[in-house]
Amino acid sequence: MDPFSALGVAANVAQFVQLAGSILGQGWALYNDGSTATNFDAALVTKDLSIIAKQLHSRSRLGQIQQSLSEEEQSSFQNLLGRCEDLSRELIVLLHGLSVDAPGRKWQSFYQAMRTLGKKERLEELQKRLDRIRDQMNAHMLFILGYVA
């Protein structure tokens, strides 16, 4: 076997070992806890952000503060809050679908670990979108607080 072929085979074996290790690590976490630590933390933060967005969306006190804002500013902020709630709901549903109903089930844990790897890009995309909306909500809140102060 020529050196380049041997190098290619070695690289493929290393990539396979890395993938298998990732699947086994996630499968073990799912088997023991029902969810990976990353997914658990993401769900916790997302639920918290969703609760905050819902409270801001319905809070009458915020309506009093918003009276000093233009209609366009109010509309923009309300749209952000609504979009935050929608994305949060979508991410929580996705994360719930990647957890194991009853920890200790080997095949379900393995299956969910495989699904988690397959949905990794979608999870990261939703989290980035939600982060951008959260940052914009923070900017709006600072702007509103600047009006009050």
C-alpha positions as CSV (number, residue, x, y, z in Angstrom):
1,M,0.0,0.0,0.0
2,D,1.4,3.4,-1.0
3,P,1.9,6.0,1.8
4,F,-1.0,8.3,0.6
5,S,-3.5,5.4,0.7
6,A,-2.3,4.4,4.1
7,L,-2.7,8.0,5.3
8,G,-6.2,8.2,3.8
9,V,-7.2,5.0,5.6
10,A,-5.8,6.2,8.9
11,A,-7.7,9.5,8.5
12,N,-11.0,7.6,7.8
13,V,-10.4,5.4,10.8
14,A,-9.7,8.4,13.1
15,Q,-12.9,10.1,11.8
16,F,-14.9,7.0,12.5
17,V,-13.5,6.7,16.0
18,Q,-14.4,10.3,16.7
19,L,-18.0,9.9,15.4
20,A,-18.4,6.6,17.4
21,G,-17.1,8.3,20.5
22,S,-19.5,11.2,20.1
23,I,-22.5,8.8,19.6
24,L,-21.5,6.7,22.6
25,G,-21.0,9.8,24.8
26,Q,-24.4,11.2,23.9
27,G,-26.0,7.8,24.1
28,W,-24.6,7.3,27.6
29,A,-25.9,10.7,28.7
30,L,-29.3,10.0,27.3
31,Y,-29.3,6.5,28.9
32,N,-28.4,7.9,32.3
33,D,-30.3,11.2,32.4
34,G,-32.8,11.2,29.5
35,S,-31.1,14.2,28.0
36,T,-27.6,15.5,27.2
37,A,-26.3,18.3,29.4
38,T,-26.2,20.6,26.4
39,N,-29.8,20.0,25.4
40,F,-31.0,20.3,29.0
41,D,-29.2,23.7,29.5
42,A,-30.5,24.9,26.1
43,A,-34.1,23.9,27.1
44,L,-33.8,25.6,30.5
45,V,-32.5,28.9,29.0
46,T,-35.0,28.8,26.2
47,K,-38.0,28.2,28.5
48,D,-36.8,31.1,30.7
49,L,-36.5,33.5,27.7
50,S,-39.9,32.4,26.5
51,I,-41.5,33.2,29.9
52,I,-39.8,36.6,30.0
53,A,-41.0,37.4,26.4
54,K,-44.6,36.3,27.4
55,Q,-44.6,38.5,30.5
56,L,-43.3,41.5,28.6
57,H,-45.8,40.9,25.8
58,S,-48.7,41.0,28.2
59,R,-47.5,43.3,30.9
60,S,-49.7,46.4,31.2
61,R,-46.9,48.4,33.0
62,L,-44.8,48.0,29.9
63,G,-47.7,49.5,27.9
64,Q,-47.5,52.6,30.1
65,I,-43.8,52.9,29.4
66,Q,-44.4,52.3,25.7
67,Q,-46.8,55.2,25.4
68,S,-43.8,57.5,25.1
69,L,-42.5,55.4,22.2
70,S,-43.5,55.9,18.6
71,E,-45.9,53.4,17.1
72,E,-43.2,52.0,14.9
73,E,-40.9,51.4,18.0
74,Q,-43.8,49.7,19.8
75,S,-44.7,47.5,16.9
76,S,-41.0,46.5,16.4
77,F,-40.7,45.5,20.0
78,Q,-43.9,43.5,20.0
79,N,-42.9,41.7,16.8
80,L,-39.6,40.8,18.5
81,L,-41.4,39.4,21.5
82,G,-43.8,37.4,19.4
83,R,-40.9,36.0,17.3
84,C,-39.0,35.1,20.5
85,E,-42.0,33.2,21.7
86,D,-42.4,31.3,18.4
87,L,-38.7,30.4,18.1
88,S,-38.6,29.4,21.8
89,R,-41.5,27.1,21.2
90,E,-39.9,25.6,18.1
91,L,-36.6,25.0,19.9
92,I,-38.3,23.4,23.0
93,V,-40.3,21.0,20.8
94,L,-37.1,20.0,19.0
95,L,-35.2,19.5,22.2
96,H,-38.0,17.5,23.8
97,G,-38.0,15.3,20.7
98,L,-34.3,14.5,21.2
99,S,-34.7,13.4,24.8
100,V,-35.4,9.9,26.1
101,D,-38.8,9.4,27.7
102,A,-37.5,7.0,30.3
103,P,-33.8,6.9,31.1
104,G,-32.2,3.4,31.1
105,R,-33.5,2.3,27.7
106,K,-30.4,1.3,25.6
107,W,-31.9,1.3,22.1
108,Q,-33.9,4.5,22.5
109,S,-30.8,6.2,23.9
110,F,-28.7,5.1,20.9
111,Y,-31.5,6.2,18.5
112,Q,-31.9,9.6,20.1
113,A,-28.1,10.1,20.1
114,M,-28.1,9.4,16.4
115,R,-31.0,11.9,15.9
116,T,-29.2,14.5,18.0
117,L,-26.2,14.3,15.8
118,G,-28.4,14.6,12.7
119,K,-30.2,17.6,14.1
120,K,-27.1,19.4,15.4
121,E,-27.0,22.0,12.6
122,R,-30.8,22.8,13.1
123,L,-30.3,23.1,16.9
124,E,-27.3,25.5,16.4
125,E,-29.3,27.5,13.8
126,L,-32.3,28.0,16.1
127,Q,-30.1,28.9,19.0
128,K,-28.2,31.5,17.0
129,R,-31.5,33.0,15.7
130,L,-32.8,33.1,19.3
131,D,-29.6,34.7,20.5
132,R,-29.9,37.5,17.9
133,I,-33.5,38.1,18.9
134,R,-32.6,38.2,22.6
135,D,-29.8,40.7,21.9
136,Q,-32.2,42.9,20.0
137,M,-34.8,42.6,22.8
138,N,-32.1,43.7,25.2
139,A,-31.3,46.7,23.0
140,H,-35.0,47.7,23.0
141,M,-35.3,47.3,26.7
142,L,-32.2,49.6,27.2
143,F,-33.8,52.1,24.8
144,I,-37.1,52.0,26.7
145,L,-35.3,52.4,30.0
146,G,-33.5,55.4,28.5
147,Y,-36.9,57.0,27.9
148,V,-38.0,56.4,31.4
149,A,-34.9,57.6,33.1
